[in-house]
Amino acid sequence: MNRLEMEQQLTQLRDRAKRLRESAHRADRAIGYDQDMQAARRLDREADELEAIIYEKRAQQ
């Protein structure tokens, strides 16, 4: 995966996590809220890991 693809994936992960958090806040039931927030946190962790890889690649250049 090249840097541009990683940055695009990073943006997609952050956008998905944001939408899940927004969905969680609109959820009527606590279970829906918890599930959406848990998924958002997982996506944020994936995005953080990808962001670290991108920064490492930038530092190596």
Predicted model as a PDB file, atoms N, CA, C, CB and O in Angstrom, pLDDT in the B-factor column:
MODEL        1                                                                  
ATOM      1  N   MET A   1       0.845  -1.167   0.000  1.00 75.00           N  
ATOM      2  CA  MET A   1       0.000   0.000   0.000  1.00 75.00           C  
ATOM      3  C   MET A   1       0.897   1.238   0.000  1.00 75.00           C  
ATOM      4  CB  MET A   1      -0.965  -0.007   1.220  1.00 75.00           C  
ATOM      5  O   MET A   1       1.778   1.369   0.850  1.00 75.00           O  
ATOM      6  N   ASN A   2       0.676   2.133  -0.939  1.00 85.00           N  
ATOM      7  CA  ASN A   2       1.504   3.335  -0.990  1.00 85.00           C  
ATOM      8  C   ASN A   2       0.954   4.407  -0.039  1.00 85.00           C  
ATOM      9  CB  ASN A   2       1.573   3.881  -2.437  1.00 85.00           C  
ATOM     10  O   ASN A   2      -0.120   4.245   0.542  1.00 85.00           O  
ATOM     11  N   ARG A   3       1.693   5.482   0.106  1.00 82.00           N  
ATOM     12  CA  ARG A   3       1.342   6.522   1.069  1.00 82.00           C  
ATOM     13  C   ARG A   3      -0.013   7.148   0.775  1.00 82.00           C  
ATOM     14  CB  ARG A   3       2.405   7.594   1.081  1.00 82.00           C  
ATOM     15  O   ARG A   3      -0.788   7.400   1.697  1.00 82.00           O  
ATOM     16  N   LEU A   4      -0.308   7.401  -0.490  1.00 88.00           N  
ATOM     17  CA  LEU A   4      -1.581   8.009  -0.854  1.00 88.00           C  
ATOM     18  C   LEU A   4      -2.740   7.085  -0.468  1.00 88.00           C  
ATOM     19  CB  LEU A   4      -1.619   8.321  -2.366  1.00 88.00           C  
ATOM     20  O   LEU A   4      -3.752   7.537   0.066  1.00 88.00           O  
ATOM     21  N   GLU A   5      -2.581   5.801  -0.741  1.00 91.00           N  
ATOM     22  CA  GLU A   5      -3.624   4.837  -0.377  1.00 91.00           C  
ATOM     23  C   GLU A   5      -3.802   4.772   1.138  1.00 91.00           C  
ATOM     24  CB  GLU A   5      -3.284   3.442  -0.928  1.00 91.00           C  
ATOM     25  O   GLU A   5      -4.926   4.660   1.629  1.00 91.00           O  
ATOM     26  N   MET A   6      -2.701   4.842   1.875  1.00 89.00           N  
ATOM     27  CA  MET A   6      -2.783   4.821   3.335  1.00 89.00           C  
ATOM     28  C   MET A   6      -3.495   6.064   3.856  1.00 89.00           C  
ATOM     29  CB  MET A   6      -1.381   4.718   3.949  1.00 89.00           C  
ATOM     30  O   MET A   6      -4.304   5.977   4.779  1.00 89.00           O  
ATOM     31  N   GLU A   7      -3.193   7.223   3.264  1.00 90.00           N  
ATOM     32  CA  GLU A   7      -3.842   8.454   3.700  1.00 90.00           C  
ATOM     33  C   GLU A   7      -5.335   8.426   3.373  1.00 90.00           C  
ATOM     34  CB  GLU A   7      -3.175   9.673   3.044  1.00 90.00           C  
ATOM     35  O   GLU A   7      -6.152   8.918   4.151  1.00 90.00           O  
ATOM     36  N   GLN A   8      -5.689   7.855   2.226  1.00 93.00           N  
ATOM     37  CA  GLN A   8      -7.106   7.726   1.872  1.00 93.00           C  
ATOM     38  C   GLN A   8      -7.808   6.780   2.842  1.00 93.00           C  
ATOM     39  CB  GLN A   8      -7.264   7.219   0.419  1.00 93.00           C  
ATOM     40  O   GLN A   8      -8.926   7.057   3.275  1.00 93.00           O  
ATOM     41  N   GLN A   9      -7.163   5.667   3.187  1.00 92.00           N  
ATOM     42  CA  GLN A   9      -7.742   4.724   4.132  1.00 92.00           C  
ATOM     43  C   GLN A   9      -7.888   5.368   5.500  1.00 92.00           C  
ATOM     44  CB  GLN A   9      -6.885   3.459   4.227  1.00 92.00           C  
ATOM     45  O   GLN A   9      -8.883   5.144   6.190  1.00 92.00           O  
ATOM     46  N   LEU A  10      -6.906   6.165   5.895  1.00 91.00           N  
ATOM     47  CA  LEU A  10      -6.959   6.871   7.167  1.00 91.00           C  
ATOM     48  C   LEU A  10      -8.177   7.788   7.201  1.00 91.00           C  
ATOM     49  CB  LEU A  10      -5.664   7.679   7.398  1.00 91.00           C  
ATOM     50  O   LEU A  10      -8.919   7.800   8.184  1.00 91.00           O  
ATOM     51  N   THR A  11      -8.381   8.541   6.151  1.00 92.00           N  
ATOM     52  CA  THR A  11      -9.531   9.440   6.067  1.00 92.00           C  
ATOM     53  C   THR A  11     -10.838   8.657   6.144  1.00 92.00           C  
ATOM     54  CB  THR A  11      -9.481  10.256   4.768  1.00 92.00           C  
ATOM     55  O   THR A  11     -11.774   9.071   6.828  1.00 92.00           O  
ATOM     56  N   GLN A  12     -10.900   7.527   5.444  1.00 93.00           N  
ATOM     57  CA  GLN A  12     -12.111   6.707   5.475  1.00 93.00           C  
ATOM     58  C   GLN A  12     -12.379   6.168   6.878  1.00 93.00           C  
ATOM     59  CB  GLN A  12     -11.994   5.547   4.482  1.00 93.00           C  
ATOM     60  O   GLN A  12     -13.522   6.169   7.336  1.00 93.00           O  
ATOM     61  N   LEU A  13     -11.336   5.710   7.560  1.00 92.00           N  
ATOM     62  CA  LEU A  13     -11.508   5.188   8.915  1.00 92.00           C  
ATOM     63  C   LEU A  13     -12.007   6.269   9.866  1.00 92.00           C  
ATOM     64  CB  LEU A  13     -10.193   4.606   9.431  1.00 92.00           C  
ATOM     65  O   LEU A  13     -12.920   6.038  10.659  1.00 92.00           O  
ATOM     66  N   ARG A  14     -11.400   7.453   9.780  1.00 91.00           N  
ATOM     67  CA  ARG A  14     -11.812   8.560  10.655  1.00 91.00           C  
ATOM     68  C   ARG A  14     -13.261   8.963  10.358  1.00 91.00           C  
ATOM     69  CB  ARG A  14     -10.865   9.780  10.475  1.00 91.00           C  
ATOM     70  O   ARG A  14     -14.028   9.236  11.281  1.00 91.00           O  
ATOM     71  N   ASP A  15     -13.636   9.000   9.072  1.00 91.00           N  
ATOM     72  CA  ASP A  15     -15.008   9.360   8.700  1.00 91.00           C  
ATOM     73  C   ASP A  15     -16.009   8.327   9.213  1.00 91.00           C  
ATOM     74  CB  ASP A  15     -15.129   9.496   7.176  1.00 91.00           C  
ATOM     75  O   ASP A  15     -17.069   8.685   9.726  1.00 91.00           O  
ATOM     76  N   ARG A  16     -15.671   7.048   9.073  1.00 90.00           N  
ATOM     77  CA  ARG A  16     -16.566   5.991   9.557  1.00 90.00           C  
ATOM     78  C   ARG A  16     -16.729   6.067  11.070  1.00 90.00           C  
ATOM     79  CB  ARG A  16     -16.032   4.606   9.154  1.00 90.00           C  
ATOM     80  O   ARG A  16     -17.835   5.911  11.588  1.00 90.00           O  
ATOM     81  N   ALA A  17     -15.630   6.306  11.777  1.00 90.00           N  
ATOM     82  CA  ALA A  17     -15.691   6.415  13.236  1.00 90.00           C  
ATOM     83  C   ALA A  17     -16.558   7.608  13.643  1.00 90.00           C  
ATOM     84  CB  ALA A  17     -14.269   6.554  13.832  1.00 90.00           C  
ATOM     85  O   ALA A  17     -17.337   7.521  14.592  1.00 90.00           O  
ATOM     86  N   LYS A  18     -16.420   8.708  12.929  1.00 89.00           N  
ATOM     87  CA  LYS A  18     -17.223   9.902  13.226  1.00 89.00           C  
ATOM     88  C   LYS A  18     -18.711   9.617  13.019  1.00 89.00           C  
ATOM     89  CB  LYS A  18     -16.780  11.089  12.339  1.00 89.00           C  
ATOM     90  O   LYS A  18     -19.543   9.996  13.843  1.00 89.00           O  
ATOM     91  N   ARG A  19     -19.037   8.947  11.912  1.00 88.00           N  
ATOM     92  CA  ARG A  19     -20.444   8.625  11.643  1.00 88.00           C  
ATOM     93  C   ARG A  19     -21.006   7.678  12.707  1.00 88.00           C  
ATOM     94  CB  ARG A  19     -20.591   7.994  10.244  1.00 88.00           C  
ATOM     95  O   ARG A  19     -22.160   7.811  13.114  1.00 88.00           O  
ATOM     96  N   LEU A  20     -20.187   6.722  13.153  1.00 85.00           N  
ATOM     97  CA  LEU A  20     -20.638   5.808  14.202  1.00 85.00           C  
ATOM     98  C   LEU A  20     -20.894   6.538  15.514  1.00 85.00           C  
ATOM     99  CB  LEU A  20     -19.611   4.705  14.417  1.00 85.00           C  
ATOM    100  O   LEU A  20     -21.877   6.262  16.202  1.00 85.00           O  
ATOM    101  N   ARG A  21     -20.011   7.469  15.859  1.00 84.00           N  
ATOM    102  CA  ARG A  21     -20.224   8.251  17.088  1.00 84.00           C  
ATOM    103  C   ARG A  21     -21.503   9.067  16.983  1.00 84.00           C  
ATOM    104  CB  ARG A  21     -19.022   9.183  17.362  1.00 84.00           C  
ATOM    105  O   ARG A  21     -22.270   9.153  17.941  1.00 84.00           O  
ATOM    106  N   GLU A  22     -21.735   9.669  15.815  1.00 84.00           N  
ATOM    107  CA  GLU A  22     -22.961  10.445  15.618  1.00 84.00           C  
ATOM    108  C   GLU A  22     -24.183   9.537  15.721  1.00 84.00           C  
ATOM    109  CB  GLU A  22     -22.940  11.163  14.249  1.00 84.00           C  
ATOM    110  O   GLU A  22     -25.195   9.914  16.313  1.00 84.00           O  
ATOM    111  N   SER A  23     -24.085   8.350  15.147  1.00 82.00           N  
ATOM    112  CA  SER A  23     -25.178   7.383  15.223  1.00 82.00           C  
ATOM    113  C   SER A  23     -25.418   6.967  16.666  1.00 82.00           C  
ATOM    114  CB  SER A  23     -24.875   6.151  14.357  1.00 82.00           C  
ATOM    115  O   SER A  23     -26.564   6.834  17.098  1.00 82.00           O  
ATOM    116  N   ALA A  24     -24.353   6.766  17.400  1.00 77.00           N  
ATOM    117  CA  ALA A  24     -24.476   6.357  18.801  1.00 77.00           C  
ATOM    118  C   ALA A  24     -25.221   7.412  19.603  1.00 77.00           C  
ATOM    119  CB  ALA A  24     -23.091   6.105  19.417  1.00 77.00           C  
ATOM    120  O   ALA A  24     -26.035   7.078  20.464  1.00 77.00           O  
ATOM    121  N   HIS A  25     -24.955   8.664  19.332  1.00 76.00           N  
ATOM    122  CA  HIS A  25     -25.610   9.736  20.074  1.00 76.00           C  
ATOM    123  C   HIS A  25     -27.093   9.835  19.727  1.00 76.00           C  
ATOM    124  CB  HIS A  25     -24.921  11.066  19.794  1.00 76.00           C  
ATOM    125  O   HIS A  25     -27.886  10.349  20.516  1.00 76.00           O  
ATOM    126  N   ARG A  26     -27.462   9.346  18.553  1.00 75.00           N  
ATOM    127  CA  ARG A  26     -28.872   9.362  18.157  1.00 75.00           C  
ATOM    128  C   ARG A  26     -29.602   8.088  18.583  1.00 75.00           C  
ATOM    129  CB  ARG A  26     -28.987   9.542  16.649  1.00 75.00           C  
ATOM    130  O   ARG A  26     -30.827   8.014  18.492  1.00 75.00           O  
ATOM    131  N   ALA A  27     -28.857   7.095  19.045  1.00 67.00           N  
ATOM    132  CA  ALA A  27     -29.442   5.793  19.388  1.00 67.00           C  
ATOM    133  C   ALA A  27     -30.435   5.939  20.540  1.00 67.00           C  
ATOM    134  CB  ALA A  27     -28.334   4.780  19.763  1.00 67.00           C  
ATOM    135  O   ALA A  27     -30.183   6.640  21.520  1.00 67.00           O  
ATOM    136  N   ASP A  28     -31.552   5.268  20.395  1.00 63.00           N  
ATOM    137  CA  ASP A  28     -32.578   5.311  21.439  1.00 63.00           C  
ATOM    138  C   ASP A  28     -32.253   4.368  22.587  1.00 63.00           C  
ATOM    139  CB  ASP A  28     -33.939   4.960  20.856  1.00 63.00           C  
ATOM    140  O   ASP A  28     -32.632   4.620  23.731  1.00 63.00           O  
ATOM    141  N   ARG A  29     -31.561   3.298  22.284  1.00 67.00           N  
ATOM    142  CA  ARG A  29     -31.280   2.282  23.299  1.00 67.00           C  
ATOM    143  C   ARG A  29     -29.814   2.309  23.688  1.00 67.00           C  
ATOM    144  CB  ARG A  29     -31.667   0.888  22.794  1.00 67.00           C  
ATOM    145  O   ARG A  29     -28.945   2.586  22.861  1.00 67.00           O  
ATOM    146  N   ALA A  30     -29.553   2.025  24.926  1.00 66.00           N  
ATOM    147  CA  ALA A  30     -28.173   2.019  25.420  1.00 66.00           C  
ATOM    148  C   ALA A  30     -27.330   0.986  24.688  1.00 66.00           C  
ATOM    149  CB  ALA A  30     -28.144   1.743  26.924  1.00 66.00           C  
ATOM    150  O   ALA A  30     -26.139   1.207  24.468  1.00 66.00           O  
ATOM    151  N   ILE A  31     -27.930  -0.146  24.306  1.00 71.00           N  
ATOM    152  CA  ILE A  31     -27.174  -1.193  23.615  1.00 71.00           C  
ATOM    153  C   ILE A  31     -26.672  -0.668  22.275  1.00 71.00           C  
ATOM    154  CB  ILE A  31     -28.045  -2.459  23.410  1.00 71.00           C  
ATOM    155  O   ILE A  31     -25.509  -0.874  21.928  1.00 71.00           O  
ATOM    156  N   GLY A  32     -27.528   0.000  21.526  1.00 76.00           N  
ATOM    157  CA  GLY A  32     -27.108   0.558  20.237  1.00 76.00           C  
ATOM    158  C   GLY A  32     -25.998   1.579  20.413  1.00 76.00           C  
ATOM    159  O   GLY A  32     -25.050   1.617  19.628  1.00 76.00           O  
ATOM    160  N   TYR A  33     -26.116   2.403  21.441  1.00 79.00           N  
ATOM    161  CA  TYR A  33     -25.093   3.407  21.727  1.00 79.00           C  
ATOM    162  C   TYR A  33     -23.765   2.723  22.015  1.00 79.00           C  
ATOM    163  CB  TYR A  33     -25.512   4.297  22.919  1.00 79.00           C  
ATOM    164  O   TYR A  33     -22.737   3.087  21.444  1.00 79.00           O  
ATOM    165  N   ASP A  34     -23.788   1.733  22.899  1.00 82.00           N  
ATOM    166  CA  ASP A  34     -22.552   1.047  23.284  1.00 82.00           C  
ATOM    167  C   ASP A  34     -21.892   0.352  22.099  1.00 82.00           C  
ATOM    168  CB  ASP A  34     -22.838   0.032  24.381  1.00 82.00           C  
ATOM    169  O   ASP A  34     -20.672   0.404  21.944  1.00 82.00           O  
ATOM    170  N   GLN A  35     -22.697  -0.297  21.265  1.00 84.00           N  
ATOM    171  CA  GLN A  35     -22.145  -0.999  20.111  1.00 84.00           C  
ATOM    172  C   GLN A  35     -21.518  -0.014  19.125  1.00 84.00           C  
ATOM    173  CB  GLN A  35     -23.237  -1.827  19.416  1.00 84.00           C  
ATOM    174  O   GLN A  35     -20.421  -0.253  18.618  1.00 84.00           O  
ATOM    175  N   ASP A  36     -22.207   1.081  18.857  1.00 83.00           N  
ATOM    176  CA  ASP A  36     -21.665   2.067  17.920  1.00 83.00           C  
ATOM    177  C   ASP A  36     -20.395   2.713  18.464  1.00 83.00           C  
ATOM    178  CB  ASP A  36     -22.709   3.143  17.619  1.00 83.00           C  
ATOM    179  O   ASP A  36     -19.436   2.928  17.723  1.00 83.00           O  
ATOM    180  N   MET A  37     -20.391   3.020  19.749  1.00 86.00           N  
ATOM    181  CA  MET A  37     -19.202   3.645  20.335  1.00 86.00           C  
ATOM    182  C   MET A  37     -18.037   2.667  20.363  1.00 86.00           C  
ATOM    183  CB  MET A  37     -19.500   4.151  21.755  1.00 86.00           C  
ATOM    184  O   MET A  37     -16.891   3.066  20.153  1.00 86.00           O  
ATOM    185  N   GLN A  38     -18.309   1.398  20.619  1.00 89.00           N  
ATOM    186  CA  GLN A  38     -17.247   0.399  20.609  1.00 89.00           C  
ATOM    187  C   GLN A  38     -16.654   0.266  19.204  1.00 89.00           C  
ATOM    188  CB  GLN A  38     -17.783  -0.963  21.099  1.00 89.00           C  
ATOM    189  O   GLN A  38     -15.435   0.183  19.048  1.00 89.00           O  
ATOM    190  N   ALA A  39     -17.504   0.246  18.198  1.00 90.00           N  
ATOM    191  CA  ALA A  39     -17.028   0.165  16.809  1.00 90.00           C  
ATOM    192  C   ALA A  39     -16.238   1.422  16.448  1.00 90.00           C  
ATOM    193  CB  ALA A  39     -18.218  -0.022  15.830  1.00 90.00           C  
ATOM    194  O   ALA A  39     -15.221   1.334  15.761  1.00 90.00           O  
ATOM    195  N   ALA A  40     -16.692   2.578  16.899  1.00 90.00           N  
ATOM    196  CA  ALA A  40     -15.982   3.831  16.622  1.00 90.00           C  
ATOM    197  C   ALA A  40     -14.594   3.812  17.259  1.00 90.00           C  
ATOM    198  CB  ALA A  40     -16.792   5.040  17.142  1.00 90.00           C  
ATOM    199  O   ALA A  40     -13.625   4.251  16.640  1.00 90.00           O  
ATOM    200  N   ARG A  41     -14.491   3.312  18.483  1.00 92.00           N  
ATOM    201  CA  ARG A  41     -13.182   3.235  19.147  1.00 92.00           C  
ATOM    202  C   ARG A  41     -12.245   2.285  18.399  1.00 92.00           C  
ATOM    203  CB  ARG A  41     -13.345   2.772  20.610  1.00 92.00           C  
ATOM    204  O   ARG A  41     -11.053   2.561  18.269  1.00 92.00           O  
ATOM    205  N   ARG A  42     -12.784   1.171  17.911  1.00 93.00           N  
ATOM    206  CA  ARG A  42     -11.972   0.220  17.145  1.00 93.00           C  
ATOM    207  C   ARG A  42     -11.446   0.880  15.868  1.00 93.00           C  
ATOM    208  CB  ARG A  42     -12.796  -1.046  16.796  1.00 93.00           C  
ATOM    209  O   ARG A  42     -10.274   0.726  15.523  1.00 93.00           O  
ATOM    210  N   LEU A  43     -12.312   1.611  15.173  1.00 92.00           N  
ATOM    211  CA  LEU A  43     -11.881   2.297  13.956  1.00 92.00           C  
ATOM    212  C   LEU A  43     -10.848   3.369  14.263  1.00 92.00           C  
ATOM    213  CB  LEU A  43     -13.078   2.916  13.242  1.00 92.00           C  
ATOM    214  O   LEU A  43      -9.898   3.559  13.504  1.00 92.00           O  
ATOM    215  N   ASP A  44     -11.033   4.069  15.373  1.00 93.00           N  
ATOM    216  CA  ASP A  44     -10.048   5.080  15.774  1.00 93.00           C  
ATOM    217  C   ASP A  44      -8.689   4.442  16.047  1.00 93.00           C  
ATOM    218  CB  ASP A  44     -10.532   5.838  17.020  1.00 93.00           C  
ATOM    219  O   ASP A  44      -7.658   5.005  15.679  1.00 93.00           O  
ATOM    220  N   ARG A  45      -8.676   3.273  16.690  1.00 94.00           N  
ATOM    221  CA  ARG A  45      -7.399   2.582  16.948  1.00 94.00           C  
ATOM    222  C   ARG A  45      -6.733   2.187  15.633  1.00 94.00           C  
ATOM    223  CB  ARG A  45      -7.622   1.325  17.831  1.00 94.00           C  
ATOM    224  O   ARG A  45      -5.524   2.355  15.471  1.00 94.00           O  
ATOM    225  N   GLU A  46      -7.525   1.658  14.690  1.00 93.00           N  
ATOM    226  CA  GLU A  46      -6.972   1.292  13.388  1.00 93.00           C  
ATOM    227  C   GLU A  46      -6.408   2.528  12.686  1.00 93.00           C  
ATOM    228  CB  GLU A  46      -8.050   0.617  12.508  1.00 93.00           C  
ATOM    229  O   GLU A  46      -5.329   2.480  12.095  1.00 93.00           O  
ATOM    230  N   ALA A  47      -7.144   3.623  12.759  1.00 93.00           N  
ATOM    231  CA  ALA A  47      -6.684   4.857  12.130  1.00 93.00           C  
ATOM    232  C   ALA A  47      -5.403   5.360  12.801  1.00 93.00           C  
ATOM    233  CB  ALA A  47      -7.783   5.936  12.197  1.00 93.00           C  
ATOM    234  O   ALA A  47      -4.492   5.830  12.120  1.00 93.00           O  
ATOM    235  N   ASP A  48      -5.329   5.263  14.127  1.00 93.00           N  
ATOM    236  CA  ASP A  48      -4.124   5.690  14.845  1.00 93.00           C  
ATOM    237  C   ASP A  48      -2.914   4.873  14.408  1.00 93.00           C  
ATOM    238  CB  ASP A  48      -4.326   5.561  16.364  1.00 93.00           C  
ATOM    239  O   ASP A  48      -1.827   5.418  14.212  1.00 93.00           O  
ATOM    240  N   GLU A  49      -3.107   3.560  14.255  1.00 93.00           N  
ATOM    241  CA  GLU A  49      -2.008   2.696  13.817  1.00 93.00           C  
ATOM    242  C   GLU A  49      -1.562   3.061  12.404  1.00 93.00           C  
ATOM    243  CB  GLU A  49      -2.430   1.218  13.874  1.00 93.00           C  
ATOM    244  O   GLU A  49      -0.365   3.134  12.123  1.00 93.00           O  
ATOM    245  N   LEU A  50      -2.517   3.286  11.530  1.00 92.00           N  
ATOM    246  CA  LEU A  50      -2.194   3.656  10.155  1.00 92.00           C  
ATOM    247  C   LEU A  50      -1.511   5.019  10.106  1.00 92.00           C  
ATOM    248  CB  LEU A  50      -3.462   3.668   9.291  1.00 92.00           C  
ATOM    249  O   LEU A  50      -0.575   5.225   9.334  1.00 92.00           O  
ATOM    250  N   GLU A  51      -1.980   5.936  10.926  1.00 92.00           N  
ATOM    251  CA  GLU A  51      -1.373   7.269  10.986  1.00 92.00           C  
ATOM    252  C   GLU A  51       0.077   7.180  11.445  1.00 92.00           C  
ATOM    253  CB  GLU A  51      -2.173   8.187  11.931  1.00 92.00           C  
ATOM    254  O   GLU A  51       0.927   7.912  10.938  1.00 92.00           O  
ATOM    255  N   ALA A  52       0.372   6.304  12.385  1.00 93.00           N  
ATOM    256  CA  ALA A  52       1.750   6.122  12.859  1.00 93.00           C  
ATOM    257  C   ALA A  52       2.632   5.603  11.731  1.00 93.00           C  
ATOM    258  CB  ALA A  52       1.793   5.150  14.061  1.00 93.00           C  
ATOM    259  O   ALA A  52       3.778   6.031  11.592  1.00 93.00           O  
ATOM    260  N   ILE A  53       2.109   4.689  10.930  1.00 91.00           N  
ATOM    261  CA  ILE A  53       2.864   4.165   9.791  1.00 91.00           C  
ATOM    262  C   ILE A  53       3.147   5.272   8.787  1.00 91.00           C  
ATOM    263  CB  ILE A  53       2.098   3.014   9.115  1.00 91.00           C  
ATOM    264  O   ILE A  53       4.257   5.378   8.265  1.00 91.00           O  
ATOM    265  N   ILE A  54       2.144   6.092   8.519  1.00 90.00           N  
ATOM    266  CA  ILE A  54       2.318   7.199   7.566  1.00 90.00           C  
ATOM    267  C   ILE A  54       3.401   8.151   8.066  1.00 90.00           C  
ATOM    268  CB  ILE A  54       0.981   7.964   7.357  1.00 90.00           C  
ATOM    269  O   ILE A  54       4.270   8.559   7.295  1.00 90.00           O  
ATOM    270  N   TYR A  55       3.355   8.510   9.356  1.00 89.00           N  
ATOM    271  CA  TYR A  55       4.355   9.418   9.902  1.00 89.00           C  
ATOM    272  C   TYR A  55       5.757   8.822   9.861  1.00 89.00           C  
ATOM    273  CB  TYR A  55       3.997   9.786  11.322  1.00 89.00           C  
ATOM    274  O   TYR A  55       6.731   9.534   9.616  1.00 89.00           O  
ATOM    275  N   GLU A  56       5.858   7.507  10.104  1.00 90.00           N  
ATOM    276  CA  GLU A  56       7.163   6.839  10.008  1.00 90.00           C  
ATOM    277  C   GLU A  56       7.710   6.933   8.587  1.00 90.00           C  
ATOM    278  CB  GLU A  56       7.050   5.359  10.438  1.00 90.00           C  
ATOM    279  O   GLU A  56       8.888   7.224   8.381  1.00 90.00           O  
ATOM    280  N   LYS A  57       6.841   6.682   7.610  1.00 87.00           N  
ATOM    281  CA  LYS A  57       7.277   6.752   6.218  1.00 87.00           C  
ATOM    282  C   LYS A  57       7.716   8.163   5.838  1.00 87.00           C  
ATOM    283  CB  LYS A  57       6.157   6.288   5.291  1.00 87.00           C  
ATOM    284  O   LYS A  57       8.691   8.344   5.107  1.00 87.00           O  
ATOM    285  N   ARG A  58       6.984   9.167   6.344  1.00 87.00           N  
ATOM    286  CA  ARG A  58       7.361  10.559   6.064  1.00 87.00           C  
ATOM    287  C   ARG A  58       8.720  10.876   6.691  1.00 87.00           C  
ATOM    288  CB  ARG A  58       6.280  11.537   6.600  1.00 87.00           C  
ATOM    289  O   ARG A  58       9.544  11.558   6.081  1.00 87.00           O  
ATOM    290  N   ALA A  59       8.949  10.386   7.896  1.00 89.00           N  
ATOM    291  CA  ALA A  59      10.205  10.654   8.593  1.00 89.00           C  
ATOM    292  C   ALA A  59      11.387  10.006   7.889  1.00 89.00           C  
ATOM    293  CB  ALA A  59      10.126  10.161  10.028  1.00 89.00           C  
ATOM    294  O   ALA A  59      12.504  10.519   7.959  1.00 89.00           O  
ATOM    295  N   GLN A  60      11.159   8.892   7.215  1.00 87.00           N  
ATOM    296  CA  GLN A  60      12.225   8.198   6.522  1.00 87.00           C  
ATOM    297  C   GLN A  60      12.613   8.869   5.218  1.00 87.00           C  
ATOM    298  CB  GLN A  60      11.823   6.788   6.260  1.00 87.00           C  
ATOM    299  O   GLN A  60      13.681   8.599   4.668  1.00 87.00           O  
ATOM    300  N   GLN A  61      11.755   9.736   4.725  1.00 80.00           N  
ATOM    301  CA  GLN A  61      12.043  10.379   3.431  1.00 80.00           C  
ATOM    302  C   GLN A  61      12.968  11.560   3.584  1.00 80.00           C  
ATOM    303  CB  GLN A  61      10.760  10.828   2.762  1.00 80.00           C  
ATOM    304  O   GLN A  61      13.309  12.209   2.595  1.00 80.00           O  
TER     305      GLN A  61                                                      
ENDMDL                                                                          
END                                                                             
